[in-house]
Each structure stands twice: as C-alpha cells, then as structure tokens.
Amino acid sequence: MVAGYPRAFGNPDSEQSPNLKEPSLPLDYETLSAEEKAEADELRRRRLLFDYYRIFNGHPNKPHLEALRDPILLPRQHLVDRAGRQWSGNLKTLKGSISPHG
C-alpha cells in the first residue's frame, strides 16, 4: 500500500518505459529558445533520476520493485487516500473515485 517513488525520483512521464534506454534531448534542441532548452534539460534530468532510482533501488530491493509493477497499485492507493479524507457529501466525486464510468 505504501509502495511508490519518492517525490524527487518520480516519473515525469505519464507512462513508464519498459526499457531503460537513456533519455535523449529533442532532435531540434539546437534550434530551441533558451527557455525551451532549459525545459528540455530539466525533463531529461528528471527522466535520468527516475531511471537511476529504478536501477539502483530495484536490484537490492526486489519486493519494492515488484510492488511498483502491480497494475492496481495506484487505484488502490487512491481509494485509501480518499478513504482517509473527510467526506463533503459530494456523490459524484465518490462515484468517480470507485467507478471508471462515474
């Protein structure tokens, strides 16, 4: 229930890549503005940190890595988080939390 990535090592992408290919900069990196380059550099840095966490924590801590791969981990954690909060009587929020169809 408490498995997860520490905030500093969280996945910056919506999907987790199945392989550990080194993150790259955009192909048009040289033509980007300074602000866009800074954003691309930061995204690459966050992706590297996420991969490093998976590599260096996954080998010595296999049960933790397996828990992170559980497909119902996030929905289960979401329900537990919602159960611990005060309910305001909003049934739509409750239905949306427990049902994919709301």
Residue frames as qw, qx, qy, qz and C-alpha x, y, z in Angstrom:
[[0.000, 0.883, 0.469, 0.000, 0.00, 0.00, 0.00],
 [0.225, -0.900, 0.078, 0.365, 2.84, 2.41, 0.64],
 [0.663, 0.005, 0.452, 0.597, 4.97, 1.47, -2.36],
 [0.333, 0.921, 0.203, 0.014, 5.83, 4.39, -4.54],
 [0.626, 0.367, -0.067, 0.685, 8.58, 6.57, -5.83],
 [0.328, -0.571, -0.264, 0.704, 9.98, 9.31, -3.61],
 [0.279, 0.896, 0.233, -0.256, 8.93, 12.71, -4.92],
 [0.090, -0.772, 0.450, 0.440, 12.47, 13.56, -6.07],
 [0.190, -0.239, 0.880, 0.364, 12.59, 10.38, -8.19],
 [0.581, 0.445, 0.549, -0.403, 9.03, 10.33, -9.54],
 [0.491, 0.275, 0.663, 0.494, 8.26, 9.52, -13.16],
 [0.076, 0.427, -0.025, -0.901, 7.96, 12.77, -15.15],
 [0.293, 0.055, -0.673, -0.677, 6.05, 10.93, -17.90],
 [0.726, -0.101, 0.123, -0.669, 2.51, 9.57, -17.83],
 [0.980, 0.082, -0.149, -0.103, 3.71, 6.09, -18.86],
 [0.535, -0.634, 0.539, 0.146, 6.65, 4.09, -17.56],
 [0.539, 0.585, -0.551, -0.252, 9.02, 2.96, -20.27],
 [0.984, -0.158, 0.032, -0.082, 9.50, -0.83, -20.21],
 [0.833, 0.205, -0.136, 0.495, 13.17, -0.48, -21.12],
 [0.440, -0.782, -0.018, 0.441, 15.95, 1.56, -19.62],
 [0.594, 0.494, 0.217, 0.597, 17.05, 3.49, -22.68],
 [0.349, -0.316, -0.180, 0.863, 18.97, 6.64, -21.82],
 [0.217, 0.855, 0.411, -0.229, 16.71, 9.69, -22.19],
 [0.500, 0.161, 0.302, 0.796, 17.70, 11.99, -25.01],
 [0.068, 0.497, 0.114, -0.858, 17.21, 15.62, -25.83],
 [0.619, 0.655, 0.339, -0.268, 14.81, 16.63, -28.64],
 [0.718, 0.262, 0.376, 0.523, 16.22, 16.38, -32.16],
 [0.238, 0.788, 0.187, 0.536, 15.65, 20.12, -32.67],
 [0.593, -0.632, -0.271, 0.419, 17.39, 21.00, -29.39],
 [0.472, -0.116, 0.121, 0.866, 19.88, 23.40, -31.02],
 [0.007, 0.423, 0.405, 0.811, 17.09, 25.48, -32.54],
 [0.399, -0.704, -0.587, 0.032, 15.12, 25.85, -29.28],
 [0.084, -0.845, 0.106, -0.517, 14.97, 29.07, -27.32],
 [0.155, 0.400, -0.711, 0.557, 16.92, 29.32, -24.06],
 [0.579, -0.183, 0.418, -0.675, 13.73, 28.71, -22.06],
 [0.921, 0.159, -0.145, -0.324, 12.78, 25.67, -24.15],
 [0.590, 0.407, -0.648, 0.258, 16.32, 24.29, -23.79],
 [0.156, -0.350, 0.663, -0.644, 16.09, 24.70, -20.02],
 [0.792, -0.035, 0.218, -0.569, 12.75, 22.82, -20.01],
 [0.874, 0.304, -0.366, -0.099, 14.20, 20.03, -22.20],
 [0.332, 0.447, -0.706, 0.437, 17.28, 19.78, -19.95],
 [0.418, -0.269, 0.555, -0.667, 15.11, 19.58, -16.83],
 [0.899, 0.084, 0.009, -0.430, 12.87, 16.88, -18.33],
 [0.745, 0.376, -0.538, 0.116, 15.92, 14.83, -19.32],
 [0.052, 0.425, -0.694, 0.579, 17.39, 15.25, -15.82],
 [0.646, -0.159, 0.400, -0.630, 14.13, 14.07, -14.20],
 [0.920, 0.216, -0.213, -0.249, 13.92, 11.08, -16.54],
 [0.520, 0.438, -0.664, 0.313, 17.52, 10.14, -15.66],
 [0.241, -0.349, 0.637, -0.644, 16.78, 10.38, -11.93],
 [0.841, -0.007, 0.151, -0.520, 13.73, 8.15, -12.35],
 [0.865, 0.319, -0.387, -0.026, 15.75, 5.55, -14.27],
 [0.269, 0.468, -0.693, 0.477, 18.62, 5.69, -11.77],
 [0.533, -0.276, 0.495, -0.628, 16.18, 5.09, -8.92],
 [0.935, 0.123, -0.033, -0.330, 14.76, 2.06, -10.73],
 [0.718, 0.430, -0.516, 0.182, 18.25, 0.68, -11.40],
 [0.221, 0.415, -0.667, 0.577, 19.93, 1.29, -8.05],
 [0.507, -0.208, 0.496, -0.674, 16.93, 0.58, -5.83],
 [0.865, 0.138, -0.163, -0.455, 15.45, -2.26, -7.87],
 [0.631, 0.332, -0.692, 0.111, 18.37, -4.65, -7.65],
 [0.164, 0.154, -0.804, 0.551, 18.75, -4.80, -3.85],
 [0.349, 0.167, 0.549, -0.741, 15.03, -4.28, -3.15],
 [0.115, -0.080, -0.843, -0.519, 13.15, -6.64, -5.47],
 [0.030, -0.551, -0.811, 0.194, 9.90, -6.78, -3.38],
 [0.048, 0.646, 0.163, -0.745, 9.63, -2.99, -3.63],
 [0.101, 0.303, -0.582, -0.748, 10.16, -3.09, -7.39],
 [0.075, -0.271, -0.931, -0.231, 7.52, -5.81, -7.77],
 [0.012, 0.638, 0.612, -0.467, 5.05, -3.75, -5.73],
 [0.078, 0.554, -0.141, -0.817, 5.65, -0.80, -8.06],
 [0.128, 0.107, -0.781, -0.602, 4.76, -3.02, -11.05],
 [0.167, 0.395, 0.868, -0.252, 1.39, -4.05, -9.57],
 [0.041, 0.363, 0.525, 0.769, -1.23, -2.80, -12.07],
 [0.355, -0.743, -0.488, -0.291, -3.78, -1.99, -9.35],
 [0.514, -0.225, -0.376, 0.737, -1.32, -0.24, -7.03],
 [0.044, 0.106, 0.024, 0.993, -2.31, 3.31, -7.99],
 [0.480, -0.443, -0.422, -0.629, -6.10, 2.78, -7.91],
 [0.687, -0.433, -0.552, 0.190, -5.77, 1.05, -4.53],
 [0.407, -0.154, -0.280, 0.856, -3.62, 3.88, -3.14],
 [0.143, -0.290, -0.223, -0.919, -6.12, 6.41, -4.50],
 [0.600, -0.504, -0.514, -0.348, -9.01, 4.70, -2.70],
 [0.643, -0.380, -0.465, 0.476, -7.08, 4.50, 0.57],
 [0.233, 0.034, -0.081, 0.968, -6.15, 8.18, 0.26],
 [0.337, -0.381, -0.329, -0.796, -9.78, 9.14, -0.38],
 [0.655, -0.469, -0.590, -0.051, -11.00, 6.98, 2.50],
 [0.540, -0.284, -0.400, 0.684, -8.80, 8.92, 4.89],
 [0.049, 0.166, 0.068, 0.983, -10.22, 12.30, 3.89],
 [0.266, 0.369, 0.569, -0.685, -13.30, 14.00, 5.27],
 [0.196, 0.410, 0.778, 0.434, -16.29, 13.46, 3.01],
 [0.102, 0.158, 0.073, -0.979, -18.14, 16.59, 1.92],
 [0.527, 0.414, 0.595, -0.444, -21.23, 14.72, 0.69],
 [0.406, 0.584, -0.381, -0.591, -20.34, 15.01, -2.99],
 [0.851, 0.076, 0.507, -0.113, -21.57, 11.74, -4.54],
 [0.705, 0.699, -0.113, -0.019, -20.14, 12.48, -7.99],
 [0.081, 0.746, -0.641, 0.160, -16.62, 12.61, -6.56],
 [0.608, -0.275, 0.707, -0.235, -17.22, 9.40, -4.63],
 [0.864, 0.372, 0.313, -0.129, -18.62, 7.59, -7.68],
 [0.526, 0.794, -0.304, 0.028, -15.74, 8.87, -9.83],
 [0.181, -0.666, 0.704, -0.169, -13.23, 7.51, -7.34],
 [0.573, -0.144, 0.788, -0.171, -14.64, 4.00, -7.28],
 [0.704, 0.457, 0.543, -0.026, -16.02, 3.58, -10.79],
 [0.376, -0.121, 0.467, 0.791, -14.36, 4.17, -14.17],
 [0.065, 0.529, 0.646, 0.547, -17.77, 5.24, -15.54],
 [0.031, -0.115, 0.261, -0.958, -18.55, 7.69, -12.74]]
